[in-house]
């Protein structure tokens, strides 16, 4: 399963995201970051600790674990920028 996280900040989310995914039994098997319009886009490829398939429920749990982290960073950026 692959996930892309785009943000206006250049601070990577990988550390926070890794902890949340590890708690779900997921590893990040591949990671890329690229600049994008003054911000950063992070591309993560996820796999299970045991190498098994990531099913629909686990995929939804992974996305649900990432979303609050991304929203927290976004809210901090908006309040800092005064938007």
KOLTORVEX-574757 format. One record per atom (N, C-alpha, C, O, CB): x, y, z. Coordinates in steps of 0.02 Angstrom, whole numbers, plus 50000, padded with zeros to 5 digits. Glycine has a CB too. Example, Ala and Ser with C-alpha at 12.3 -4.5 7.8 and 13.67 -1.06 7.14 Angstrom:
REM residues 2
NODE     X     Y     Z
NODE 50660 49716 50390
NODE 50615 49775 50390
NODE 50660 49835 50390
NODE 50712 49834 50423
NODE 50565 49776 50452
NODE 50642 49888 50354
NODE 50684 49947 50357
NODE 50645 50002 50394
NODE 50670 50057 50402
NODE 50704 49970 50286
This chain:
REM residues 83
NODE     X     Y     Z
NODE 50042 49942 50000
NODE 50000 50000 50000
NODE 50045 50062 50000
NODE 50094 50063 50036
NODE 49952 50000 50060
NODE 50028 50111 49961
NODE 50067 50173 49958
NODE 50023 50231 49982
NODE 49963 50233 49971
NODE 50093 50186 49887
NODE 50056 50279 50015
NODE 50022 50339 50041
NODE 50066 50399 50024
NODE 50127 50396 50031
NODE 50009 50333 50118
NODE 50035 50453 50002
NODE 50071 50516 49992
NODE 50041 50568 50038
NODE 49981 50575 50043
NODE 50068 50539 49918
NODE 50086 50605 50070
NODE 50066 50659 50115
NODE 50098 50723 50089
NODE 50159 50728 50086
NODE 50088 50644 50190
NODE 50057 50771 50071
NODE 50082 50836 50048
NODE 50069 50888 50101
NODE 50017 50887 50134
NODE 50049 50856 49981
NODE 50117 50933 50108
NODE 50108 50986 50157
NODE 50146 51048 50135
NODE 50191 51045 50093
NODE 50133 50963 50226
NODE 50127 51105 50163
NODE 50159 51168 50146
NODE 50225 51177 50183
NODE 50266 51218 50164
NODE 50113 51227 50161
NODE 50234 51140 50236
NODE 50295 51145 50276
NODE 50349 51099 50246
NODE 50334 51052 50210
NODE 50282 51125 50349
NODE 50411 51115 50261
NODE 50467 51072 50239
NODE 50489 51024 50294
NODE 50541 50991 50287
NODE 50526 51114 50216
NODE 50452 51020 50348
NODE 50468 50974 50403
NODE 50436 50907 50390
NODE 50375 50902 50385
NODE 50444 51003 50471
NODE 50476 50854 50384
NODE 50447 50788 50369
NODE 50405 50761 50427
NODE 50418 50774 50485
NODE 50503 50738 50354
NODE 50353 50724 50408
NODE 50308 50692 50457
NODE 50328 50620 50472
NODE 50297 50587 50513
NODE 50236 50694 50433
NODE 50380 50595 50439
NODE 50397 50524 50441
NODE 50404 50497 50513
NODE 50382 50442 50527
NODE 50461 50512 50403
NODE 50434 50535 50558
NODE 50444 50511 50626
NODE 50379 50497 50662
NODE 50369 50443 50690
NODE 50484 50562 50666
NODE 50333 50545 50661
NODE 50268 50537 50694
NODE 50227 50483 50660
NODE 50195 50442 50693
NODE 50229 50603 50693
NODE 50228 50482 50594
NODE 50189 50433 50556
NODE 50216 50362 50569
NODE 50178 50315 50576
NODE 50191 50449 50481
NODE 50282 50356 50572
NODE 50312 50290 50583
NODE 50289 50260 50650
NODE 50272 50201 50652
NODE 50389 50295 50583
NODE 50288 50300 50702
NODE 50265 50275 50768
NODE 50193 50251 50765
NODE 50176 50198 50791
NODE 50272 50329 50822
NODE 50150 50289 50732
NODE 50079 50271 50727
NODE 50070 50206 50687
NODE 50031 50163 50705
NODE 50039 50328 50695
NODE 50107 50200 50632
NODE 50101 50141 50590
NODE 50131 50079 50623
NODE 50104 50024 50617
NODE 50135 50152 50523
NODE 50186 50088 50659
NODE 50217 50032 50694
NODE 50169 50002 50745
NODE 50166 49941 50754
NODE 50282 50056 50730
NODE 50130 50045 50778
NODE 50081 50021 50826
NODE 50026 49979 50793
NODE 49995 49937 50826
NODE 50049 50080 50862
NODE 50016 49989 50728
NODE 49967 49949 50691
NODE 49997 49886 50661
NODE 49962 49846 50629
NODE 49936 49991 50635
NODE 50062 49875 50671
NODE 50095 49817 50643
NODE 50120 49828 50572
NODE 50129 49780 50535
NODE 50048 49758 50643
NODE 50131 49891 50554
NODE 50154 49907 50486
NODE 50224 49936 50487
NODE 50244 49971 50533
NODE 50105 49957 50453
NODE 50262 49920 50434
NODE 50328 49947 50423
NODE 50326 49991 50361
NODE 50285 49982 50317
NODE 50381 49891 50416
NODE 50372 50039 50358
NODE 50381 50080 50299
NODE 50437 50047 50259
NODE 50495 50049 50279
NODE 50397 50155 50316
NODE 50419 50018 50202
NODE 50470 49982 50163
NODE 50506 50027 50114
NODE 50561 50012 50091
NODE 50437 49924 50125
NODE 50475 50084 50097
NODE 50506 50131 50051
NODE 50483 50201 50070
NODE 50425 50211 50089
NODE 50488 50114 49976
NODE 50528 50250 50065
NODE 50512 50319 50082
NODE 50547 50366 50033
NODE 50607 50359 50021
NODE 50532 50335 50155
NODE 50510 50413 50006
NODE 50538 50466 49964
NODE 50507 50532 49984
NODE 50448 50535 50002
NODE 50525 50451 49887
NODE 50546 50584 49981
NODE 50520 50651 49994
NODE 50544 50696 49937
NODE 50601 50690 49913
NODE 50544 50679 50063
NODE 50500 50740 49916
NODE 50519 50787 49863
NODE 50489 50855 49878
NODE 50435 50860 49907
NODE 50494 50762 49793
NODE 50525 50908 49860
NODE 50499 50975 49870
NODE 50440 50987 49822
NODE 50438 50961 49767
NODE 50554 51029 49860
NODE 50394 51028 49845
NODE 50335 51043 49804
NODE 50309 51113 49822
NODE 50274 51121 49872
NODE 50280 50989 49813
NODE 50326 51162 49782
NODE 50300 51229 49792
NODE 50312 51258 49861
NODE 50267 51286 49891
NODE 50227 51229 49780
NODE 50372 51252 49887
NODE 50387 51278 49953
NODE 50370 51230 50010
NODE 50382 51245 50068
NODE 50352 51343 49964
NODE 50341 51174 49993
NODE 50322 51124 50043
NODE 50357 51058 50030
NODE 50411 51056 49999
NODE 50246 51113 50045
NODE 50327 51005 50052
NODE 50357 50939 50047
NODE 50303 50887 50033
NODE 50249 50891 50061
NODE 50396 50921 50111
NODE 50318 50840 49990
NODE 50274 50783 49978
NODE 50313 50721 49997
NODE 50368 50708 49972
NODE 50249 50779 49903
NODE 50285 50681 50043
NODE 50316 50619 50066
NODE 50277 50560 50038
NODE 50216 50558 50042
NODE 50320 50616 50144
NODE 50313 50513 50009
NODE 50283 50453 49980
NODE 50308 50393 50021
NODE 50368 50381 50025
NODE 50302 50445 49903
NODE 50261 50356 50050
NODE 50277 50298 50092
NODE 50246 50236 50063
NODE 50187 50236 50043
NODE 50254 50309 50165
NODE 50284 50182 50060
NODE 50257 50117 50042
NODE 50257 50075 50106
NODE 50308 50068 50139
NODE 50300 50082 49984
NODE 50198 50048 50122
NODE 50189 50013 50185
NODE 50184 49938 50174
NODE 50159 49915 50123
NODE 50127 50038 50222
NODE 50207 49900 50223
NODE 50197 49827 50223
NODE 50189 49804 50295
NODE 50209 49839 50342
NODE 50257 49791 50189
NODE 50160 49746 50303
NODE 50150 49718 50371
NODE 50216 49692 50398
NODE 50260 49673 50360
NODE 50097 49661 50370
NODE 50222 49692 50465
NODE 50283 49666 50497
NODE 50297 49595 50473
NODE 50355 49577 50461
NODE 50276 49667 50574
NODE 50245 49554 50468
NODE 50253 49484 50449
NODE 50254 49473 50373
NODE 50257 49416 50350
NODE 50198 49442 50480
NODE 50251 49527 50335
NODE 50252 49521 50262
NODE 50185 49506 50231
NODE 50181 49499 50170
NODE 50300 49469 50243
NODE 50133 49500 50270
NODE 50067 49484 50244
NODE 50036 49542 50206
NODE 50062 49598 50206
NODE 50021 49463 50299
NODE 49981 49528 50175
NODE 49945 49578 50135
NODE 49909 49628 50180
NODE 49884 49610 50233
NODE 49894 49543 50088
NODE 49907 49690 50159
NODE 49870 49742 50195
NODE 49799 49742 50167
NODE 49788 49763 50110
NODE 49904 49813 50189
NODE 49751 49719 50206
NODE 49682 49715 50182
NODE 49647 49783 50190
NODE 49677 49831 50215
NODE 49644 49661 50220
NODE 49586 49786 50168
NODE 49547 49848 50168
NODE 49540 49879 50237
NODE 49546 49940 50245
NODE 49480 49836 50140
NODE 49527 49837 50289
NODE 49518 49863 50356
NODE 49584 49892 50383
NODE 49584 49945 50413
NODE 49493 49808 50403
NODE 49639 49857 50372
NODE 49704 49881 50396
NODE 49724 49944 50357
NODE 49755 49989 50386
NODE 49757 49827 50389
NODE 49709 49947 50293
NODE 49723 50006 50253
NODE 49685 50066 50281
NODE 49714 50120 50288
NODE 49703 49994 50179
NODE 49622 50057 50298
NODE 49582 50110 50327
NODE 49610 50132 50395
NODE 49612 50192 50410
NODE 49509 50088 50334
NODE 49633 50084 50435
NODE 49662 50100 50500
NODE 49727 50140 50492
NODE 49740 50187 50529
NODE 49676 50036 50540
NODE 49767 50122 50442
NODE 49829 50158 50430
NODE 49815 50230 50409
NODE 49847 50276 50434
NODE 49871 50122 50375
NODE 49767 50239 50365
NODE 49749 50306 50343
NODE 49720 50346 50401
NODE 49733 50406 50408
NODE 49699 50304 50284
NODE 49680 50313 50443
NODE 49651 50347 50501
NODE 49705 50366 50552
NODE 49698 50416 50587
NODE 49599 50301 50535
NODE 49760 50329 50555
NODE 49815 50345 50600
NODE 49855 50404 50574
NODE 49880 50445 50613
NODE 49860 50285 50611
NODE 49862 50409 50508
NODE 49901 50462 50477
NODE 49863 50529 50476
NODE 49893 50581 50486
NODE 49921 50443 50406
NODE 49798 50526 50465
NODE 49759 50587 50456
NODE 49764 50637 50514
NODE 49776 50696 50501
NODE 49687 50568 50447
NODE 49757 50617 50577
NODE 49761 50667 50631
NODE 49830 50699 50635
NODE 49836 50758 50653
NODE 49745 50635 50697
NODE 49882 50662 50618
NODE 49950 50690 50618
NODE 49955 50744 50565
NODE 49980 50799 50578
NODE 50003 50634 50607
NODE 49932 50729 50505
NODE 49935 50777 50450
NODE 49891 50838 50465
NODE 49912 50894 50450
NODE 49912 50744 50385
NODE 49832 50827 50494
NODE 49788 50884 50510
NODE 49818 50928 50565
NODE 49811 50989 50562
NODE 49720 50858 50531
NODE 49851 50898 50614
NODE 49883 50936 50667
NODE 49937 50981 50639
NODE 49943 51039 50658
NODE 49913 50888 50721
NODE 49977 50955 50593
NODE 50029 50995 50561
NODE 49998 51050 50519
NODE 50022 51107 50521
NODE 50075 50950 50518
NODE 49945 51034 50482
NODE 49912 51084 50440
NODE 49884 51140 50484
NODE 49892 51199 50467
NODE 49856 51051 50399
NODE 49851 51123 50539
NODE 49822 51174 50584
NODE 49877 51219 50612
NODE 49867 51279 50619
NODE 49783 51140 50641
NODE 49934 51190 50629
NODE 49990 51230 50654
NODE 50016 51278 50601
NODE 50033 51335 50616
NODE 50046 51185 50678
NODE 50019 51255 50539
NODE 50042 51297 50483
NODE 49993 51354 50472
NODE 50014 51411 50462
NODE 50050 51256 50418
NODE 49928 51340 50473
NODE 49877 51391 50461
NODE 49880 51444 50515
NODE 49877 51503 50501
NODE 49807 51360 50457
NODE 49884 51422 50578
NODE 49885 51471 50633
NODE 49949 51512 50631
NODE 49948 51571 50648
NODE 49878 51435 50701
NODE 50005 51482 50611
NODE 50068 51518 50606
NODE 50065 51570 50550
NODE 50091 51626 50557
NODE 50125 51469 50594
NODE 50034 51551 50494
NODE 50030 51595 50436
NODE 49973 51646 50442
NODE 49969 51693 50403
NODE 50022 51555 50373
NODE 49929 51635 50490
NODE 49873 51681 50500
NODE 49820 51676 50446
NODE 49786 51726 50431
NODE 49898 51750 50503
NODE 49812 51617 50416
NODE 49761 51608 50363
NODE 49695 51589 50392
NODE 49647 51580 50355
NODE 49784 51556 50313
